[in-house]
């Protein structure tokens, strides 16, 4: 059973990034007065990334500064997912994501407090595994008049009263707060990082295709102790569990021959984590620019090239709205002696926001070097909707 908060626009697109930009532009950007020229059409033309900074070279990451915004780049997101257990044993998954998009490289002339080149969109989802219910909601806003924004010191990303924020900027470990609510459900969580940030790709530069600049700066914090409350309707649950942060910024999207991706973020019972994104070409094959990261229990990490890991689909799920998604997987990663089975806690965790995609909580079982291992995680699937 899905409980969906309706969005004003629903458009299935092949590229998740392109579709978010498209709808945000409709919602938050108006034509130049008297010019007769559509900023939306300018945004979507082939030269729309001109003037933005590009991810072309390795850089030095500085924390906590890099938790904050990078407005010189076109696209950016703060992606938080997690698996939680209530004190009565009830199981939940959650996603809270903030996207920032620059619609032009420079800030417009400040002739109005409403004018801005920054727009924000946020997705909130909760999986009620025991009740087999899926709650989704969405917000978007201009980055003006305090309605939405992002700052680095201290970290805060927000739309209205939805936010991800640092609660103790001077602490040795990251302490963050997540808050988001809608009429039917809400989250209020406190997070403490158990590991330091991990750089994905090659020293944080994640190349997505052969084209120069078609890359992102990408890091993760793969394990957060999480405590707080989940509300469903009038019922409130005290919860605890683990969360995962993914952070990327760039000025590019998918290449023309790339259709979408399958992203895995898995937290294992031995304290290790596995992240892998499988970029899919339009013919369904795996792109050579797919990649991932293996993180050991002590926080050390190494890059995973696509030839070192095997991900096989063992089951599919047909969306009632059209489209067939993978729904169970076998993962083999011989370099770490890993053999895993990944299964969603419920099949229907498809989000109908301005972008249609699947993002859901999963269970993990298998072995590492012949020793049983279990785990939980999140999977994101884009480019499958009709």
C-alpha positions as CSV (number, residue, x, y, z in Angstrom):
1,X,0.0,0.0,0.0
2,X,1.4,3.4,-1.0
3,X,0.4,6.6,0.7
4,X,1.5,9.4,-1.6
5,X,1.4,13.1,-1.1
6,X,0.4,14.5,-4.6
7,X,3.0,16.6,-6.4
8,X,1.9,19.3,-8.9
9,X,4.0,17.7,-11.7
10,X,4.7,14.1,-12.5
11,X,6.9,13.4,-15.5
12,X,8.8,10.1,-16.2
13,X,12.2,10.9,-17.7
14,X,15.2,8.7,-18.4
15,X,17.7,10.9,-16.6
16,X,16.9,11.5,-13.0
17,X,19.1,14.5,-12.9
18,X,17.6,16.1,-16.0
19,X,14.1,15.5,-14.8
20,X,14.7,17.1,-11.4
21,X,16.2,20.2,-13.1
22,X,13.3,20.3,-15.6
23,X,10.5,20.4,-12.9
24,X,12.4,22.6,-10.5
25,X,12.8,25.1,-13.3
26,X,9.1,25.0,-14.0
27,X,8.2,25.4,-10.4
28,X,10.8,28.0,-9.3
29,X,12.0,30.0,-12.3
30,X,10.1,32.5,-14.3
31,X,10.7,34.1,-17.8
32,X,12.6,37.3,-17.9
33,X,10.0,40.1,-17.8
34,X,9.4,41.5,-21.2
35,X,12.2,39.5,-22.9
36,X,9.9,36.8,-24.4
37,X,12.7,34.4,-23.7
38,X,12.2,31.2,-21.7
39,X,14.8,30.6,-19.0
40,X,13.7,26.9,-19.1
41,X,14.5,26.4,-22.7
42,X,17.9,28.1,-22.1
43,X,18.5,25.8,-19.2
44,X,17.9,22.6,-21.2
45,X,19.8,23.5,-24.3
46,X,23.1,21.8,-25.2
47,X,25.1,24.8,-23.8
48,X,23.3,25.0,-20.5
49,X,26.4,24.0,-18.5
50,X,28.4,26.9,-19.9
51,X,29.8,29.1,-17.1
52,X,29.5,26.5,-14.4
53,X,32.5,25.0,-12.6
54,X,33.3,21.5,-13.8
55,X,34.6,18.4,-11.9
56,X,37.7,17.8,-14.0
57,X,40.6,17.4,-11.5
58,X,41.2,15.8,-8.1
59,X,40.8,18.3,-5.3
60,X,41.5,18.5,-1.6
61,X,38.3,17.9,0.5
62,X,38.1,20.0,3.7
63,X,35.5,19.0,6.4
64,X,33.2,20.3,7.7
65,X,33.4,23.0,5.0
66,X,32.6,20.6,2.2
67,X,29.4,19.4,3.9
68,X,28.1,22.8,2.9
69,X,27.1,24.1,-0.6
70,X,29.2,24.5,-3.7
71,X,27.2,27.1,-5.6
72,X,29.7,27.4,-8.5
73,X,28.6,23.9,-9.6
74,X,25.2,23.3,-11.3
75,X,24.0,20.2,-9.3
76,X,24.4,19.1,-5.7
77,X,22.7,16.8,-3.3
78,X,22.7,15.7,0.3
79,X,21.3,12.1,0.3
80,X,20.4,10.5,3.7
81,X,19.0,7.0,4.0
82,X,18.6,4.6,6.9
83,X,17.1,1.6,8.5
84,X,15.4,2.0,11.9
85,X,13.8,-0.3,14.6
86,X,11.2,0.9,17.0
87,X,11.3,-0.1,20.6
88,X,8.3,-2.4,19.9
89,X,10.3,-4.1,17.1
90,X,8.6,-2.4,14.2
91,X,10.9,-1.9,11.2
92,X,11.2,1.3,9.2
93,X,13.3,2.6,6.3
94,X,13.7,6.3,5.4
95,X,15.1,8.7,2.8
96,X,15.5,12.4,3.1
97,X,17.2,14.1,0.2
98,X,17.9,17.7,-0.6
99,X,18.9,18.8,-4.1
100,X,20.4,22.2,-5.0
101,X,20.3,23.4,-8.6
102,X,21.8,26.5,-10.1
103,X,19.7,27.7,-13.0
104,X,22.3,30.2,-14.2
105,X,26.0,30.6,-13.3
106,X,25.6,34.0,-11.9
107,X,23.1,35.6,-9.5
108,X,20.6,37.8,-11.2
109,X,20.6,41.5,-10.6
110,X,19.1,42.1,-7.2
111,X,16.1,44.1,-8.3
112,X,13.8,41.9,-6.2
113,X,14.3,39.8,-3.1
114,X,12.6,36.9,-4.9
115,X,15.3,36.8,-7.6
116,X,17.8,34.0,-7.2
117,X,19.8,31.5,-9.4
118,X,19.4,28.7,-6.8
119,X,16.4,26.4,-6.4
120,X,16.0,23.4,-4.0
121,X,13.9,20.3,-4.0
122,X,13.6,17.7,-1.3
123,X,12.2,14.1,-1.2
124,X,11.0,12.4,2.0
125,X,10.0,8.8,2.1
126,X,9.3,6.3,4.9
127,X,8.9,2.5,4.5
128,X,6.7,0.9,7.1
129,X,7.9,-2.7,6.6
130,X,5.5,-4.4,9.0
131,X,2.5,-2.5,7.8
132,X,3.6,-2.8,4.1
133,X,3.0,0.9,3.6
134,X,5.2,3.5,1.7
135,X,4.9,7.2,2.5
136,X,6.3,9.8,0.2
137,X,6.3,13.6,0.0
138,X,8.1,16.4,-1.8
139,X,8.9,20.0,-1.5
140,X,10.6,22.6,-3.7
141,X,11.4,26.2,-3.4
142,X,13.5,29.2,-4.5
143,X,16.7,29.8,-2.6
144,X,15.5,33.2,-1.6
145,X,13.9,35.0,1.4
146,X,15.0,32.2,3.7
147,X,12.5,29.8,2.1
148,X,15.2,27.3,1.2
149,X,19.0,27.3,1.2
150,X,22.3,25.7,2.3
151,X,25.1,26.9,4.5
152,X,28.4,25.4,5.7
153,X,29.1,26.9,9.1
154,X,27.3,25.4,10.8
155,X,25.9,23.0,8.3
156,X,22.3,23.6,7.5
157,X,20.3,22.6,4.4
158,X,16.6,23.3,4.4
159,X,13.3,23.9,2.7
160,X,10.7,25.5,5.1
161,X,10.9,23.3,8.2
162,X,12.5,20.4,6.6
163,X,16.3,20.3,7.3
164,X,19.5,18.5,7.7
165,X,21.7,20.5,10.2
166,X,24.8,20.1,12.4
167,X,24.0,20.3,16.1
168,X,27.5,20.6,17.4
169,X,30.0,22.2,15.0
170,X,32.9,21.8,17.5
171,X,32.4,18.1,18.3
172,X,35.2,15.7,17.2
173,X,32.6,13.6,15.4
174,X,29.7,14.8,13.3
175,X,26.5,15.4,15.1
176,X,23.5,16.1,12.8
177,X,19.8,16.6,13.1
178,X,17.2,15.5,10.5
179,X,13.7,16.9,10.6
180,X,10.9,16.6,8.1
181,X,7.1,16.3,8.5
182,X,4.0,16.1,6.4
183,X,0.4,15.6,7.4
184,X,0.6,11.8,7.3
185,X,4.1,11.1,8.5
186,X,7.2,12.7,10.0
187,X,10.9,12.2,11.0
188,X,12.8,13.7,13.8
189,X,16.3,12.1,14.1
190,X,19.6,12.7,15.8
191,X,22.7,11.3,14.0
192,X,26.3,10.7,15.3
193,X,28.8,9.7,12.7
194,X,30.7,6.4,13.6
195,X,33.1,6.8,10.7
196,X,34.9,9.6,8.9
197,X,34.0,10.7,5.3
198,X,35.1,8.3,2.6
199,X,36.1,9.6,-0.8
200,X,34.5,7.7,-3.7
201,X,35.9,7.3,-7.2
202,X,39.6,8.2,-7.4
203,X,40.3,10.4,-4.4
204,X,36.8,11.8,-4.6
205,X,36.6,12.4,-8.3
206,X,34.0,10.1,-9.7
207,X,34.1,10.0,-13.5
208,X,30.7,9.1,-15.1
209,X,31.7,8.9,-18.8
210,X,34.6,9.5,-21.1
211,X,33.7,13.1,-21.7
212,X,35.9,15.6,-19.8
213,X,33.9,17.2,-17.0
214,X,31.2,14.5,-17.0
215,X,32.2,13.7,-13.4
216,X,31.3,14.6,-9.8
217,X,33.0,15.2,-6.6
218,X,31.6,12.4,-4.4
219,X,32.0,11.3,-0.8
220,X,30.0,9.3,1.8
221,X,29.7,8.9,5.5
222,X,28.7,5.3,5.6
223,X,27.6,4.7,9.2
224,X,25.7,6.9,11.6
225,X,24.2,5.9,14.9
226,X,20.6,7.2,14.6
227,X,18.0,7.8,17.3
228,X,14.7,9.7,17.4
229,X,11.1,9.4,16.4
230,X,9.0,8.4,13.4
231,X,5.4,9.4,13.2
232,X,2.8,7.7,11.0
233,X,-0.6,9.4,11.2
234,X,-1.2,9.8,15.0
235,X,1.2,7.0,16.0
236,X,4.7,8.0,17.1
237,X,7.5,5.4,17.4
238,X,10.8,5.8,19.2
239,X,13.5,4.4,16.9
240,X,17.2,3.7,16.6
241,X,19.4,2.3,13.8
242,X,21.9,3.2,11.2
243,X,22.0,5.8,8.5
244,X,24.1,6.6,5.4
245,X,25.0,9.9,3.8
246,X,25.9,10.4,0.1
247,X,27.2,13.7,-1.1
248,X,27.9,14.8,-4.7
249,X,28.2,18.0,-6.7
250,X,28.9,18.5,-10.4
251,X,27.8,20.4,-13.5
252,X,27.0,17.4,-15.6
253,X,24.3,14.7,-16.1
254,X,24.3,11.3,-17.8
255,X,25.9,10.8,-21.2
256,X,23.6,10.4,-24.2
257,X,24.1,6.6,-24.3
258,X,23.5,6.2,-20.5
259,X,19.9,5.3,-19.3
260,X,20.2,5.3,-15.5
261,X,21.8,3.6,-12.6
262,X,21.4,1.0,-9.9
263,X,23.0,2.3,-6.6
264,X,23.7,0.0,-3.6
265,X,24.6,1.2,-0.1
266,X,25.0,-1.8,2.2
267,X,25.9,-1.8,5.9
268,X,27.1,-5.3,7.0
269,X,27.0,-6.8,10.5
270,X,30.8,-7.1,10.7
271,X,31.1,-3.3,10.6
272,X,32.0,-3.0,6.9
273,X,30.1,-1.3,4.1
274,X,29.8,-1.7,0.3
275,X,28.8,1.1,-2.1
276,X,28.5,0.4,-5.8
277,X,26.7,2.3,-8.6
278,X,26.0,0.4,-11.8
279,X,25.6,2.9,-14.7
280,X,23.4,1.3,-17.4
281,X,23.7,2.1,-21.1
282,X,20.6,2.4,-23.3
283,X,21.1,-1.2,-24.4
284,X,20.9,-2.4,-20.8
285,X,24.6,-3.3,-20.5
286,X,26.8,-2.0,-17.7
287,X,28.9,1.0,-18.4
288,X,32.6,0.8,-17.9
289,X,32.4,4.0,-15.8
290,X,30.5,2.2,-13.1
291,X,32.3,2.0,-9.8
292,X,32.1,1.7,-6.0
293,X,33.9,1.7,-2.7
294,X,34.6,-1.0,-0.1
295,X,34.9,0.3,3.5
296,X,36.3,-1.9,6.2
297,X,35.3,-1.9,9.9
298,X,38.2,0.4,10.8
299,X,37.1,3.0,8.2
300,X,39.8,2.3,5.6
301,X,38.5,2.1,2.0
302,X,39.4,1.2,-1.5
303,X,37.9,1.9,-5.0
304,X,36.0,-0.9,-6.8
305,X,36.3,-1.1,-10.5
306,X,33.4,-2.7,-12.4
307,X,35.4,-5.7,-13.5
308,X,36.0,-6.7,-9.8
309,X,32.4,-7.1,-8.8
310,X,29.4,-9.1,-10.2
311,X,25.8,-8.0,-9.6
312,X,23.1,-10.3,-10.9
313,X,19.4,-9.7,-10.9
314,X,17.5,-12.7,-9.5
315,X,13.9,-11.3,-9.4
316,X,12.0,-8.4,-10.9
317,X,8.9,-6.4,-9.9
318,X,6.4,-4.8,-12.3
319,X,5.2,-1.4,-11.3
320,X,1.4,-1.0,-11.5
321,X,2.1,2.3,-13.3
322,X,4.4,0.6,-15.9
323,X,8.0,-0.4,-15.9
324,X,9.9,-3.4,-14.6
325,X,12.4,-3.0,-11.8
326,X,15.0,-5.4,-10.5
327,X,13.8,-6.7,-7.1
328,X,16.5,-9.0,-5.8
329,X,20.2,-9.4,-6.5
330,X,23.2,-11.6,-6.0
331,X,26.5,-9.7,-5.4
332,X,29.9,-11.3,-5.6
333,X,33.0,-9.4,-4.7
334,X,35.9,-11.9,-4.6
335,X,38.6,-9.4,-3.5
336,X,36.8,-9.3,-0.1
337,X,35.5,-12.8,-0.1
338,X,32.0,-11.5,-0.3
339,X,28.9,-13.3,-1.5
340,X,25.6,-11.5,-0.8
341,X,21.9,-11.7,-1.4
342,X,20.0,-8.4,-1.4
343,X,16.2,-8.4,-1.0
344,X,13.8,-5.4,-0.6
345,X,11.8,-5.3,2.6
346,X,8.8,-4.6,0.3
347,X,8.6,-4.5,-3.5
348,X,6.6,-1.3,-3.9
349,X,9.0,1.4,-2.8
350,X,8.6,3.5,-5.9
351,X,8.5,7.3,-5.6
352,X,6.1,9.3,-7.6
353,X,7.5,12.8,-7.1
354,X,8.6,15.1,-9.9
355,X,10.9,12.3,-10.7
356,X,9.7,8.7,-10.8
357,X,12.2,6.2,-9.4
358,X,12.6,3.4,-7.0
359,X,14.4,3.9,-3.7
360,X,14.0,1.5,-0.8
361,X,15.2,-0.4,2.2
362,X,16.8,-3.8,1.7
363,X,17.9,-6.7,3.8
364,X,21.3,-8.4,3.2
365,X,22.4,-12.0,3.9
366,X,25.4,-14.1,2.8
367,X,29.0,-14.7,3.7
368,X,32.4,-13.1,3.9
369,X,35.4,-15.4,3.7
370,X,33.0,-18.3,4.5
371,X,31.7,-16.6,7.7
372,X,28.0,-15.7,7.8
373,X,27.2,-12.0,7.5
374,X,24.0,-10.1,7.5
375,X,23.1,-6.5,6.9
376,X,20.8,-3.8,5.8
377,X,20.9,-1.0,3.3
378,X,19.3,1.1,0.6
379,X,19.0,0.7,-3.2
380,X,18.2,3.3,-5.8
381,X,17.0,2.4,-9.3
382,X,16.5,5.0,-12.0
383,X,15.7,4.8,-15.7
384,X,13.2,1.9,-15.5
385,X,9.9,3.7,-15.5
386,X,8.0,3.7,-18.8
